């Protein structure tokens, strides 16, 4: 999956999205994350659980899974207000 860093600052992205192609919840999560990241100037990236058997085993039933600063933040759905609060905090 492509790396998304709308800030182009060279800082590590703060949000990680685990998903897979063809997942409508992943599409919804991607849209929320992209909007929030752009608004707050925060980088993010996406990985597919299909590319890593360990990720599939651990998170395959929870996708999309969102991490903020390396810690699991949400799964199945991304709450925009909650994501904004976590990134501001």
PDB file of N, CA, C and O in Angstrom:
ATOM      1  N   UNK A   1       0.840  -1.177   0.000  1.00  0.00           N
ATOM      2  CA  UNK A   1       0.000   0.000   0.000  1.00  0.00           C
ATOM      3  C   UNK A   1       0.890   1.247   0.000  1.00  0.00           C
ATOM      4  O   UNK A   1       2.006   1.214   0.519  1.00  0.00           O
ATOM      5  N   UNK A   2       0.410   2.317  -0.565  1.00  0.00           N
ATOM      6  CA  UNK A   2       1.230   3.517  -0.639  1.00  0.00           C
ATOM      7  C   UNK A   2       1.368   4.206   0.704  1.00  0.00           C
ATOM      8  O   UNK A   2       0.508   4.089   1.577  1.00  0.00           O
ATOM      9  N   UNK A   3       2.456   4.916   0.848  1.00  0.00           N
ATOM     10  CA  UNK A   3       2.680   5.741   2.029  1.00  0.00           C
ATOM     11  C   UNK A   3       1.987   7.079   1.789  1.00  0.00           C
ATOM     12  O   UNK A   3       2.089   7.652   0.704  1.00  0.00           O
ATOM     13  N   UNK A   4       1.296   7.563   2.786  1.00  0.00           N
ATOM     14  CA  UNK A   4       0.599   8.842   2.674  1.00  0.00           C
ATOM     15  C   UNK A   4       1.209   9.802   3.689  1.00  0.00           C
ATOM     16  O   UNK A   4       1.108   9.563   4.892  1.00  0.00           O
ATOM     17  N   UNK A   5       1.828  10.862   3.238  1.00  0.00           N
ATOM     18  CA  UNK A   5       2.360  11.885   4.127  1.00  0.00           C
ATOM     19  C   UNK A   5       2.068  13.243   3.527  1.00  0.00           C
ATOM     20  O   UNK A   5       2.910  13.817   2.836  1.00  0.00           O
ATOM     21  N   UNK A   6       0.859  13.768   3.790  1.00  0.00           N
ATOM     22  CA  UNK A   6       0.485  15.043   3.187  1.00  0.00           C
ATOM     23  C   UNK A   6       1.310  16.214   3.680  1.00  0.00           C
ATOM     24  O   UNK A   6       1.303  17.270   3.047  1.00  0.00           O
ATOM     25  N   UNK A   7       2.017  16.065   4.783  1.00  0.00           N
ATOM     26  CA  UNK A   7       2.782  17.183   5.308  1.00  0.00           C
ATOM     27  C   UNK A   7       4.129  17.328   4.623  1.00  0.00           C
ATOM     28  O   UNK A   7       4.672  18.431   4.558  1.00  0.00           O
ATOM     29  N   UNK A   8       4.681  16.221   4.104  1.00  0.00           N
ATOM     30  CA  UNK A   8       5.995  16.228   3.462  1.00  0.00           C
ATOM     31  C   UNK A   8       7.048  16.900   4.337  1.00  0.00           C
ATOM     32  O   UNK A   8       7.925  17.601   3.832  1.00  0.00           O
ATOM     33  N   UNK A   9       6.959  16.685   5.646  1.00  0.00           N
ATOM     34  CA  UNK A   9       7.892  17.321   6.571  1.00  0.00           C
ATOM     35  C   UNK A   9       9.084  16.454   6.899  1.00  0.00           C
ATOM     36  O   UNK A   9      10.054  16.931   7.488  1.00  0.00           O
ATOM     37  N   UNK A  10       9.028  15.195   6.531  1.00  0.00           N
ATOM     38  CA  UNK A  10      10.087  14.283   6.904  1.00  0.00           C
ATOM     39  C   UNK A  10       9.873  13.660   8.267  1.00  0.00           C
ATOM     40  O   UNK A  10      10.616  12.759   8.657  1.00  0.00           O
ATOM     41  N   UNK A  11       8.877  14.117   8.996  1.00  0.00           N
ATOM     42  CA  UNK A  11       8.565  13.505  10.288  1.00  0.00           C
ATOM     43  C   UNK A  11       7.867  12.175  10.064  1.00  0.00           C
ATOM     44  O   UNK A  11       7.172  12.003   9.062  1.00  0.00           O
ATOM     45  N   UNK A  12       8.040  11.235  10.978  1.00  0.00           N
ATOM     46  CA  UNK A  12       7.348   9.952  10.827  1.00  0.00           C
ATOM     47  C   UNK A  12       5.833  10.142  10.861  1.00  0.00           C
ATOM     48  O   UNK A  12       5.326  10.944  11.646  1.00  0.00           O
ATOM     49  N   UNK A  13       5.116   9.419  10.027  1.00  0.00           N
ATOM     50  CA  UNK A  13       3.657   9.500  10.067  1.00  0.00           C
ATOM     51  C   UNK A  13       3.144   8.989  11.404  1.00  0.00           C
ATOM     52  O   UNK A  13       3.723   8.069  11.981  1.00  0.00           O
ATOM     53  N   UNK A  14       2.064   9.577  11.901  1.00  0.00           N
ATOM     54  CA  UNK A  14       1.535   9.229  13.214  1.00  0.00           C
ATOM     55  C   UNK A  14       0.397   8.219  13.169  1.00  0.00           C
ATOM     56  O   UNK A  14       0.103   7.576  14.177  1.00  0.00           O
ATOM     57  N   UNK A  15      -0.244   8.073  12.019  1.00  0.00           N
ATOM     58  CA  UNK A  15      -1.410   7.196  11.921  1.00  0.00           C
ATOM     59  C   UNK A  15      -1.105   6.055  10.957  1.00  0.00           C
ATOM     60  O   UNK A  15      -0.568   6.258   9.869  1.00  0.00           O
ATOM     61  N   UNK A  16      -1.460   4.866  11.384  1.00  0.00           N
ATOM     62  CA  UNK A  16      -1.298   3.654  10.569  1.00  0.00           C
ATOM     63  C   UNK A  16      -2.667   3.002  10.423  1.00  0.00           C
ATOM     64  O   UNK A  16      -3.392   2.823  11.401  1.00  0.00           O
ATOM     65  N   UNK A  17      -3.001   2.658   9.208  1.00  0.00           N
ATOM     66  CA  UNK A  17      -4.259   1.982   8.917  1.00  0.00           C
ATOM     67  C   UNK A  17      -3.962   0.588   8.403  1.00  0.00           C
ATOM     68  O   UNK A  17      -3.243   0.424   7.417  1.00  0.00           O
ATOM     69  N   UNK A  18      -4.513  -0.415   9.068  1.00  0.00           N
ATOM     70  CA  UNK A  18      -4.443  -1.795   8.577  1.00  0.00           C
ATOM     71  C   UNK A  18      -5.768  -2.119   7.928  1.00  0.00           C
ATOM     72  O   UNK A  18      -6.823  -1.937   8.535  1.00  0.00           O
ATOM     73  N   UNK A  19      -5.720  -2.591   6.721  1.00  0.00           N
ATOM     74  CA  UNK A  19      -6.940  -2.936   6.002  1.00  0.00           C
ATOM     75  C   UNK A  19      -6.639  -3.971   4.949  1.00  0.00           C
ATOM     76  O   UNK A  19      -5.656  -4.705   5.041  1.00  0.00           O
ATOM     77  N   UNK A  20      -7.505  -4.025   3.933  1.00  0.00           N
ATOM     78  CA  UNK A  20      -7.261  -4.895   2.786  1.00  0.00           C
ATOM     79  C   UNK A  20      -8.097  -4.391   1.621  1.00  0.00           C
ATOM     80  O   UNK A  20      -9.110  -3.720   1.822  1.00  0.00           O
ATOM     81  N   UNK A  21      -7.676  -4.712   0.402  1.00  0.00           N
ATOM     82  CA  UNK A  21      -8.431  -4.291  -0.773  1.00  0.00           C
ATOM     83  C   UNK A  21      -9.847  -4.883  -0.760  1.00  0.00           C
ATOM     84  O   UNK A  21     -10.062  -6.008  -0.310  1.00  0.00           O
ATOM     85  N   UNK A  22     -10.797  -4.101  -1.263  1.00  0.00           N
ATOM     86  CA  UNK A  22     -12.170  -4.566  -1.375  1.00  0.00           C
ATOM     87  C   UNK A  22     -12.967  -4.484  -0.097  1.00  0.00           C
ATOM     88  O   UNK A  22     -14.093  -4.979  -0.051  1.00  0.00           O
ATOM     89  N   UNK A  23     -12.432  -3.884   0.930  1.00  0.00           N
ATOM     90  CA  UNK A  23     -13.098  -3.765   2.240  1.00  0.00           C
ATOM     91  C   UNK A  23     -13.788  -2.403   2.312  1.00  0.00           C
ATOM     92  O   UNK A  23     -13.119  -1.370   2.345  1.00  0.00           O
ATOM     93  N   UNK A  24     -15.129  -2.397   2.336  1.00  0.00           N
ATOM     94  CA  UNK A  24     -15.840  -1.108   2.342  1.00  0.00           C
ATOM     95  C   UNK A  24     -15.615  -0.336   3.637  1.00  0.00           C
ATOM     96  O   UNK A  24     -15.588   0.894   3.611  1.00  0.00           O
ATOM     97  N   UNK A  25     -15.454  -1.018   4.762  1.00  0.00           N
ATOM     98  CA  UNK A  25     -15.153  -0.312   6.003  1.00  0.00           C
ATOM     99  C   UNK A  25     -13.773   0.323   5.945  1.00  0.00           C
ATOM    100  O   UNK A  25     -13.545   1.391   6.514  1.00  0.00           O
ATOM    101  N   UNK A  26     -12.849  -0.345   5.249  1.00  0.00           N
ATOM    102  CA  UNK A  26     -11.501   0.214   5.069  1.00  0.00           C
ATOM    103  C   UNK A  26     -11.567   1.479   4.212  1.00  0.00           C
ATOM    104  O   UNK A  26     -10.863   2.453   4.479  1.00  0.00           O
ATOM    105  N   UNK A  27     -12.407   1.459   3.192  1.00  0.00           N
ATOM    106  CA  UNK A  27     -12.591   2.649   2.355  1.00  0.00           C
ATOM    107  C   UNK A  27     -13.115   3.813   3.188  1.00  0.00           C
ATOM    108  O   UNK A  27     -12.648   4.943   3.049  1.00  0.00           O
ATOM    109  N   UNK A  28     -14.086   3.531   4.053  1.00  0.00           N
ATOM    110  CA  UNK A  28     -14.637   4.575   4.934  1.00  0.00           C
ATOM    111  C   UNK A  28     -13.563   5.101   5.880  1.00  0.00           C
ATOM    112  O   UNK A  28     -13.425   6.312   6.057  1.00  0.00           O
ATOM    113  N   UNK A  29     -12.802   4.188   6.488  1.00  0.00           N
ATOM    114  CA  UNK A  29     -11.743   4.580   7.423  1.00  0.00           C
ATOM    115  C   UNK A  29     -10.688   5.422   6.722  1.00  0.00           C
ATOM    116  O   UNK A  29     -10.231   6.432   7.259  1.00  0.00           O
ATOM    117  N   UNK A  30     -10.304   5.005   5.527  1.00  0.00           N
ATOM    118  CA  UNK A  30      -9.294   5.731   4.745  1.00  0.00           C
ATOM    119  C   UNK A  30      -9.735   7.172   4.499  1.00  0.00           C
ATOM    120  O   UNK A  30      -8.928   8.094   4.615  1.00  0.00           O
ATOM    121  N   UNK A  31     -10.996   7.370   4.163  1.00  0.00           N
ATOM    122  CA  UNK A  31     -11.506   8.714   3.895  1.00  0.00           C
ATOM    123  C   UNK A  31     -11.443   9.585   5.147  1.00  0.00           C
ATOM    124  O   UNK A  31     -11.045  10.747   5.076  1.00  0.00           O
ATOM    125  N   UNK A  32     -11.833   9.030   6.285  1.00  0.00           N
ATOM    126  CA  UNK A  32     -11.795   9.796   7.543  1.00  0.00           C
ATOM    127  C   UNK A  32     -10.351  10.131   7.902  1.00  0.00           C
ATOM    128  O   UNK A  32     -10.041  11.275   8.233  1.00  0.00           O
ATOM    129  N   UNK A  33      -9.474   9.142   7.839  1.00  0.00           N
ATOM    130  CA  UNK A  33      -8.077   9.364   8.204  1.00  0.00           C
ATOM    131  C   UNK A  33      -7.436  10.395   7.277  1.00  0.00           C
ATOM    132  O   UNK A  33      -6.726  11.287   7.741  1.00  0.00           O
ATOM    133  N   UNK A  34      -7.677  10.282   5.993  1.00  0.00           N
ATOM    134  CA  UNK A  34      -7.099  11.240   5.041  1.00  0.00           C
ATOM    135  C   UNK A  34      -7.565  12.662   5.340  1.00  0.00           C
ATOM    136  O   UNK A  34      -6.768  13.599   5.303  1.00  0.00           O
ATOM    137  N   UNK A  35      -8.840  12.823   5.633  1.00  0.00           N
ATOM    138  CA  UNK A  35      -9.393  14.149   5.928  1.00  0.00           C
ATOM    139  C   UNK A  35      -8.784  14.728   7.205  1.00  0.00           C
ATOM    140  O   UNK A  35      -8.346  15.878   7.222  1.00  0.00           O
ATOM    141  N   UNK A  36      -8.758  13.932   8.267  1.00  0.00           N
ATOM    142  CA  UNK A  36      -8.230  14.402   9.548  1.00  0.00           C
ATOM    143  C   UNK A  36      -6.736  14.685   9.436  1.00  0.00           C
ATOM    144  O   UNK A  36      -6.256  15.707   9.926  1.00  0.00           O
ATOM    145  N   UNK A  37      -6.006  13.789   8.797  1.00  0.00           N
ATOM    146  CA  UNK A  37      -4.560  13.979   8.649  1.00  0.00           C
ATOM    147  C   UNK A  37      -4.247  15.247   7.866  1.00  0.00           C
ATOM    148  O   UNK A  37      -3.333  15.990   8.222  1.00  0.00           O
ATOM    149  N   UNK A  38      -5.002  15.494   6.805  1.00  0.00           N
ATOM    150  CA  UNK A  38      -4.784  16.705   6.009  1.00  0.00           C
ATOM    151  C   UNK A  38      -5.104  17.951   6.828  1.00  0.00           C
ATOM    152  O   UNK A  38      -4.364  18.934   6.787  1.00  0.00           O
ATOM    153  N   UNK A  39      -6.196  17.907   7.562  1.00  0.00           N
ATOM    154  CA  UNK A  39      -6.587  19.062   8.382  1.00  0.00           C
ATOM    155  C   UNK A  39      -5.552  19.389   9.448  1.00  0.00           C
ATOM    156  O   UNK A  39      -5.292  20.558   9.733  1.00  0.00           O
ATOM    157  N   UNK A  40      -4.955  18.340  10.044  1.00  0.00           N
ATOM    158  CA  UNK A  40      -4.034  18.540  11.156  1.00  0.00           C
ATOM    159  C   UNK A  40      -2.564  18.506  10.743  1.00  0.00           C
ATOM    160  O   UNK A  40      -1.683  18.684  11.584  1.00  0.00           O
ATOM    161  N   UNK A  41      -2.292  18.281   9.461  1.00  0.00           N
ATOM    162  CA  UNK A  41      -0.913  18.235   8.993  1.00  0.00           C
ATOM    163  C   UNK A  41      -0.148  17.039   9.528  1.00  0.00           C
ATOM    164  O   UNK A  41       1.031  17.146   9.866  1.00  0.00           O
ATOM    165  N   UNK A  42      -0.826  15.895   9.605  1.00  0.00           N
ATOM    166  CA  UNK A  42      -0.245  14.680  10.161  1.00  0.00           C
ATOM    167  C   UNK A  42      -0.099  13.649   9.050  1.00  0.00           C
ATOM    168  O   UNK A  42      -0.999  13.489   8.226  1.00  0.00           O
ATOM    169  N   UNK A  43       1.023  12.955   9.026  1.00  0.00           N
ATOM    170  CA  UNK A  43       1.227  11.903   8.052  1.00  0.00           C
ATOM    171  C   UNK A  43       0.569  10.603   8.481  1.00  0.00           C
ATOM    172  O   UNK A  43       0.349  10.354   9.666  1.00  0.00           O
ATOM    173  N   UNK A  44       0.258   9.773   7.475  1.00  0.00           N
ATOM    174  CA  UNK A  44      -0.323   8.459   7.754  1.00  0.00           C
ATOM    175  C   UNK A  44       0.093   7.493   6.666  1.00  0.00           C
ATOM    176  O   UNK A  44       0.511   7.902   5.583  1.00  0.00           O
ATOM    177  N   UNK A  45      -0.026   6.197   6.965  1.00  0.00           N
ATOM    178  CA  UNK A  45       0.245   5.178   5.962  1.00  0.00           C
ATOM    179  C   UNK A  45      -0.698   4.013   6.162  1.00  0.00           C
ATOM    180  O   UNK A  45      -1.328   3.857   7.208  1.00  0.00           O
ATOM    181  N   UNK A  46      -0.771   3.199   5.124  1.00  0.00           N
ATOM    182  CA  UNK A  46      -1.687   2.076   5.111  1.00  0.00           C
ATOM    183  C   UNK A  46      -0.942   0.796   4.765  1.00  0.00           C
ATOM    184  O   UNK A  46      -0.046   0.791   3.921  1.00  0.00           O
ATOM    185  N   UNK A  47      -1.323  -0.274   5.422  1.00  0.00           N
ATOM    186  CA  UNK A  47      -0.782  -1.598   5.134  1.00  0.00           C
ATOM    187  C   UNK A  47      -1.945  -2.557   4.935  1.00  0.00           C
ATOM    188  O   UNK A  47      -3.013  -2.380   5.521  1.00  0.00           O
ATOM    189  N   UNK A  48      -1.738  -3.560   4.117  1.00  0.00           N
ATOM    190  CA  UNK A  48      -2.742  -4.595   3.915  1.00  0.00           C
ATOM    191  C   UNK A  48      -2.401  -5.808   4.764  1.00  0.00           C
ATOM    192  O   UNK A  48      -1.254  -6.256   4.786  1.00  0.00           O
ATOM    193  N   UNK A  49      -3.398  -6.340   5.464  1.00  0.00           N
ATOM    194  CA  UNK A  49      -3.173  -7.556   6.242  1.00  0.00           C
ATOM    195  C   UNK A  49      -2.878  -8.741   5.330  1.00  0.00           C
ATOM    196  O   UNK A  49      -2.348  -9.758   5.779  1.00  0.00           O
ATOM    197  N   UNK A  50      -3.221  -8.611   4.054  1.00  0.00           N
ATOM    198  CA  UNK A  50      -2.959  -9.694   3.104  1.00  0.00           C
ATOM    199  C   UNK A  50      -1.467  -9.851   2.810  1.00  0.00           C
ATOM    200  O   UNK A  50      -1.035 -10.898   2.329  1.00  0.00           O
ATOM    201  N   UNK A  51      -0.683  -8.814   3.100  1.00  0.00           N
ATOM    202  CA  UNK A  51       0.755  -8.848   2.830  1.00  0.00           C
ATOM    203  C   UNK A  51       1.571  -9.466   3.957  1.00  0.00           C
ATOM    204  O   UNK A  51       2.771  -9.689   3.794  1.00  0.00           O
ATOM    205  N   UNK A  52       0.942  -9.747   5.101  1.00  0.00           N
ATOM    206  CA  UNK A  52       1.687 -10.240   6.253  1.00  0.00           C
ATOM    207  C   UNK A  52       0.829 -11.238   7.025  1.00  0.00           C
ATOM    208  O   UNK A  52      -0.162 -10.846   7.642  1.00  0.00           O
ATOM    209  N   UNK A  53       1.189 -12.510   7.000  1.00  0.00           N
ATOM    210  CA  UNK A  53       0.389 -13.523   7.689  1.00  0.00           C
ATOM    211  C   UNK A  53       0.208 -13.250   9.188  1.00  0.00           C
ATOM    212  O   UNK A  53      -0.838 -13.567   9.753  1.00  0.00           O
ATOM    213  N   UNK A  54       1.220 -12.667   9.828  1.00  0.00           N
ATOM    214  CA  UNK A  54       1.107 -12.368  11.261  1.00  0.00           C
ATOM    215  C   UNK A  54       0.058 -11.281  11.504  1.00  0.00           C
ATOM    216  O   UNK A  54      -0.728 -11.372  12.448  1.00  0.00           O
ATOM    217  N   UNK A  55       0.048 -10.256  10.652  1.00  0.00           N
ATOM    218  CA  UNK A  55      -0.977  -9.208  10.785  1.00  0.00           C
ATOM    219  C   UNK A  55      -2.363  -9.780  10.516  1.00  0.00           C
ATOM    220  O   UNK A  55      -3.325  -9.427  11.199  1.00  0.00           O
ATOM    221  N   UNK A  56      -2.469 -10.655   9.532  1.00  0.00           N
ATOM    222  CA  UNK A  56      -3.756 -11.279   9.225  1.00  0.00           C
ATOM    223  C   UNK A  56      -4.256 -12.095  10.416  1.00  0.00           C
ATOM    224  O   UNK A  56      -5.433 -12.028  10.770  1.00  0.00           O
ATOM    225  N   UNK A  57      -3.367 -12.857  11.024  1.00  0.00           N
ATOM    226  CA  UNK A  57      -3.753 -13.687  12.156  1.00  0.00           C
ATOM    227  C   UNK A  57      -4.204 -12.836  13.340  1.00  0.00           C
ATOM    228  O   UNK A  57      -5.169 -13.180  14.023  1.00  0.00           O
ATOM    229  N   UNK A  58      -3.516 -11.739  13.581  1.00  0.00           N
ATOM    230  CA  UNK A  58      -3.827 -10.907  14.749  1.00  0.00           C
ATOM    231  C   UNK A  58      -4.995  -9.958  14.526  1.00  0.00           C
ATOM    232  O   UNK A  58      -5.804  -9.757  15.432  1.00  0.00           O
ATOM    233  N   UNK A  59      -5.097  -9.373  13.339  1.00  0.00           N
ATOM    234  CA  UNK A  59      -6.058  -8.299  13.118  1.00  0.00           C
ATOM    235  C   UNK A  59      -7.087  -8.572  12.026  1.00  0.00           C
ATOM    236  O   UNK A  59      -7.966  -7.740  11.801  1.00  0.00           O
ATOM    237  N   UNK A  60      -7.004  -9.702  11.349  1.00  0.00           N
ATOM    238  CA  UNK A  60      -7.855  -9.969  10.196  1.00  0.00           C
ATOM    239  C   UNK A  60      -9.344  -9.838  10.446  1.00  0.00           C
ATOM    240  O   UNK A  60     -10.085  -9.452   9.543  1.00  0.00           O
ATOM    241  N   UNK A  61      -9.794 -10.148  11.640  1.00  0.00           N
ATOM    242  CA  UNK A  61     -11.225 -10.060  11.962  1.00  0.00           C
ATOM    243  C   UNK A  61     -11.634  -8.676  12.462  1.00  0.00           C
ATOM    244  O   UNK A  61     -12.818  -8.428  12.688  1.00  0.00           O
ATOM    245  N   UNK A  62     -10.676  -7.780  12.636  1.00  0.00           N
ATOM    246  CA  UNK A  62     -10.966  -6.456  13.182  1.00  0.00           C
ATOM    247  C   UNK A  62     -10.821  -5.328  12.167  1.00  0.00           C
ATOM    248  O   UNK A  62     -11.118  -4.177  12.488  1.00  0.00           O
ATOM    249  N   UNK A  63     -10.373  -5.629  10.953  1.00  0.00           N
ATOM    250  CA  UNK A  63     -10.069  -4.555  10.010  1.00  0.00           C
ATOM    251  C   UNK A  63     -11.311  -3.743   9.651  1.00  0.00           C
ATOM    252  O   UNK A  63     -12.421  -4.273   9.601  1.00  0.00           O
ATOM    253  N   UNK A  64     -11.112  -2.484   9.409  1.00  0.00           N
ATOM    254  CA  UNK A  64      -9.856  -1.742   9.494  1.00  0.00           C
ATOM    255  C   UNK A  64      -9.449  -1.496  10.949  1.00  0.00           C
ATOM    256  O   UNK A  64     -10.292  -1.321  11.829  1.00  0.00           O
ATOM    257  N   UNK A  65      -8.155  -1.488  11.170  1.00  0.00           N
ATOM    258  CA  UNK A  65      -7.602  -1.202  12.484  1.00  0.00           C
ATOM    259  C   UNK A  65      -6.749   0.053  12.347  1.00  0.00           C
ATOM    260  O   UNK A  65      -5.934   0.167  11.431  1.00  0.00           O
ATOM    261  N   UNK A  66      -6.945   0.980  13.258  1.00  0.00           N
ATOM    262  CA  UNK A  66      -6.218   2.248  13.238  1.00  0.00           C
ATOM    263  C   UNK A  66      -5.288   2.322  14.441  1.00  0.00           C
ATOM    264  O   UNK A  66      -5.670   1.993  15.564  1.00  0.00           O
ATOM    265  N   UNK A  67      -4.059   2.760  14.184  1.00  0.00           N
ATOM    266  CA  UNK A  67      -3.079   2.979  15.244  1.00  0.00           C
ATOM    267  C   UNK A  67      -2.685   4.447  15.224  1.00  0.00           C
ATOM    268  O   UNK A  67      -2.544   5.045  14.158  1.00  0.00           O
ATOM    269  N   UNK A  68      -2.508   5.024  16.403  1.00  0.00           N
ATOM    270  CA  UNK A  68      -2.014   6.394  16.539  1.00  0.00           C
ATOM    271  C   UNK A  68      -0.750   6.328  17.389  1.00  0.00           C
ATOM    272  O   UNK A  68      -0.768   5.819  18.510  1.00  0.00           O
ATOM    273  N   UNK A  69       0.331   6.841  16.849  1.00  0.00           N
ATOM    274  CA  UNK A  69       1.619   6.837  17.540  1.00  0.00           C
ATOM    275  C   UNK A  69       1.994   5.441  18.028  1.00  0.00           C
ATOM    276  O   UNK A  69       2.534   5.281  19.122  1.00  0.00           O
ATOM    277  N   UNK A  70       1.701   4.428  17.203  1.00  0.00           N
ATOM    278  CA  UNK A  70       2.098   3.065  17.501  1.00  0.00           C
ATOM    279  C   UNK A  70       1.160   2.283  18.399  1.00  0.00           C
ATOM    280  O   UNK A  70       1.393   1.100  18.645  1.00  0.00           O
ATOM    281  N   UNK A  71       0.112   2.910  18.891  1.00  0.00           N
ATOM    282  CA  UNK A  71      -0.829   2.229  19.786  1.00  0.00           C
ATOM    283  C   UNK A  71      -2.171   2.049  19.089  1.00  0.00           C
ATOM    284  O   UNK A  71      -2.647   2.947  18.394  1.00  0.00           O
ATOM    285  N   UNK A  72      -2.781   0.868  19.283  1.00  0.00           N
ATOM    286  CA  UNK A  72      -4.074   0.627  18.651  1.00  0.00           C
ATOM    287  C   UNK A  72      -5.082   1.651  19.162  1.00  0.00           C
ATOM    288  O   UNK A  72      -5.216   1.880  20.364  1.00  0.00           O
ATOM    289  N   UNK A  73      -5.783   2.256  18.213  1.00  0.00           N
ATOM    290  CA  UNK A  73      -6.724   3.328  18.531  1.00  0.00           C
ATOM    291  C   UNK A  73      -8.171   2.880  18.320  1.00  0.00           C
ATOM    292  O   UNK A  73      -9.004   3.060  19.209  1.00  0.00           O
ATOM    293  N   UNK A  74      -8.476   2.311  17.179  1.00  0.00           N
ATOM    294  CA  UNK A  74      -9.842   1.908  16.829  1.00  0.00           C
ATOM    295  C   UNK A  74      -9.807   0.673  15.941  1.00  0.00           C
ATOM    296  O   UNK A  74      -8.765   0.314  15.392  1.00  0.00           O
ATOM    297  N   UNK A  75     -10.954   0.034  15.809  1.00  0.00           N
ATOM    298  CA  UNK A  75     -11.120  -1.008  14.809  1.00  0.00           C
ATOM    299  C   UNK A  75     -12.552  -0.993  14.314  1.00  0.00           C
ATOM    300  O   UNK A  75     -13.444  -0.486  14.994  1.00  0.00           O
ATOM    301  N   UNK A  76     -12.773  -1.542  13.141  1.00  0.00           N
ATOM    302  CA  UNK A  76     -14.022  -1.584  12.391  1.00  0.00           C
ATOM    303  C   UNK A  76     -14.456  -0.220  11.874  1.00  0.00           C
ATOM    304  O   UNK A  76     -14.763  -0.091  10.689  1.00  0.00           O
ATOM    305  N   UNK A  77     -14.489   0.768  12.695  1.00  0.00           N
ATOM    306  CA  UNK A  77     -14.891   2.114  12.281  1.00  0.00           C
ATOM    307  C   UNK A  77     -13.933   3.134  12.894  1.00  0.00           C
ATOM    308  O   UNK A  77     -13.358   2.907  13.959  1.00  0.00           O
ATOM    309  N   UNK A  78     -13.776   4.251  12.206  1.00  0.00           N
ATOM    310  CA  UNK A  78     -12.944   5.333  12.729  1.00  0.00           C
ATOM    311  C   UNK A  78     -13.861   6.491  13.078  1.00  0.00           C
ATOM    312  O   UNK A  78     -14.531   7.050  12.210  1.00  0.00           O
ATOM    313  N   UNK A  79     -13.886   6.842  14.345  1.00  0.00           N
ATOM    314  CA  UNK A  79     -14.668   7.980  14.812  1.00  0.00           C
ATOM    315  C   UNK A  79     -13.821   9.238  14.602  1.00  0.00           C
ATOM    316  O   UNK A  79     -12.756   9.387  15.200  1.00  0.00           O
ATOM    317  N   UNK A  80     -14.305  10.133  13.752  1.00  0.00           N
ATOM    318  CA  UNK A  80     -13.512  11.307  13.384  1.00  0.00           C
ATOM    319  C   UNK A  80     -13.164  12.176  14.581  1.00  0.00           C
ATOM    320  O   UNK A  80     -12.015  12.598  14.717  1.00  0.00           O
ATOM    321  N   UNK A  81     -14.120  12.450  15.443  1.00  0.00           N
ATOM    322  CA  UNK A  81     -13.858  13.310  16.604  1.00  0.00           C
ATOM    323  C   UNK A  81     -12.835  12.665  17.545  1.00  0.00           C
ATOM    324  O   UNK A  81     -11.959  13.340  18.085  1.00  0.00           O
ATOM    325  N   UNK A  82     -12.959  11.376  17.726  1.00  0.00           N
ATOM    326  CA  UNK A  82     -12.032  10.662  18.610  1.00  0.00           C
ATOM    327  C   UNK A  82     -10.617  10.649  18.015  1.00  0.00           C
ATOM    328  O   UNK A  82      -9.640  10.792  18.749  1.00  0.00           O
ATOM    329  N   UNK A  83     -10.502  10.481  16.705  1.00  0.00           N
ATOM    330  CA  UNK A  83      -9.195  10.513  16.055  1.00  0.00           C
ATOM    331  C   UNK A  83      -8.577  11.901  16.173  1.00  0.00           C
ATOM    332  O   UNK A  83      -7.393  12.031  16.484  1.00  0.00           O
ATOM    333  N   UNK A  84      -9.364  12.923  15.930  1.00  0.00           N
ATOM    334  CA  UNK A  84      -8.853  14.304  16.074  1.00  0.00           C
ATOM    335  C   UNK A  84      -8.343  14.560  17.482  1.00  0.00           C
ATOM    336  O   UNK A  84      -7.277  15.148  17.667  1.00  0.00           O
ATOM    337  N   UNK A  85      -9.111  14.115  18.477  1.00  0.00           N
ATOM    338  CA  UNK A  85      -8.716  14.317  19.867  1.00  0.00           C
ATOM    339  C   UNK A  85      -7.415  13.592  20.182  1.00  0.00           C
ATOM    340  O   UNK A  85      -6.551  14.141  20.866  1.00  0.00           O
ATOM    341  N   UNK A  86      -7.266  12.375  19.695  1.00  0.00           N
ATOM    342  CA  UNK A  86      -6.042  11.608  19.948  1.00  0.00           C
ATOM    343  C   UNK A  86      -4.830  12.276  19.305  1.00  0.00           C
ATOM    344  O   UNK A  86      -3.746  12.280  19.888  1.00  0.00           O
ATOM    345  N   UNK A  87      -4.998  12.832  18.128  1.00  0.00           N
ATOM    346  CA  UNK A  87      -3.885  13.478  17.433  1.00  0.00           C
ATOM    347  C   UNK A  87      -3.551  14.834  18.028  1.00  0.00           C
ATOM    348  O   UNK A  87      -2.413  15.290  17.918  1.00  0.00           O
ATOM    349  N   UNK A  88      -4.502  15.474  18.645  1.00  0.00           N
ATOM    350  CA  UNK A  88      -4.238  16.763  19.290  1.00  0.00           C
ATOM    351  C   UNK A  88      -3.630  16.577  20.672  1.00  0.00           C
ATOM    352  O   UNK A  88      -2.878  17.427  21.149  1.00  0.00           O
ATOM    353  N   UNK A  89      -3.963  15.452  21.313  1.00  0.00           N
ATOM    354  CA  UNK A  89      -3.533  15.184  22.687  1.00  0.00           C
ATOM    355  C   UNK A  89      -2.109  14.841  22.756  1.00  0.00           C
ATOM    356  O   UNK A  89      -1.587  14.587  23.841  1.00  0.00           O
TER     357      UNK A  89
END
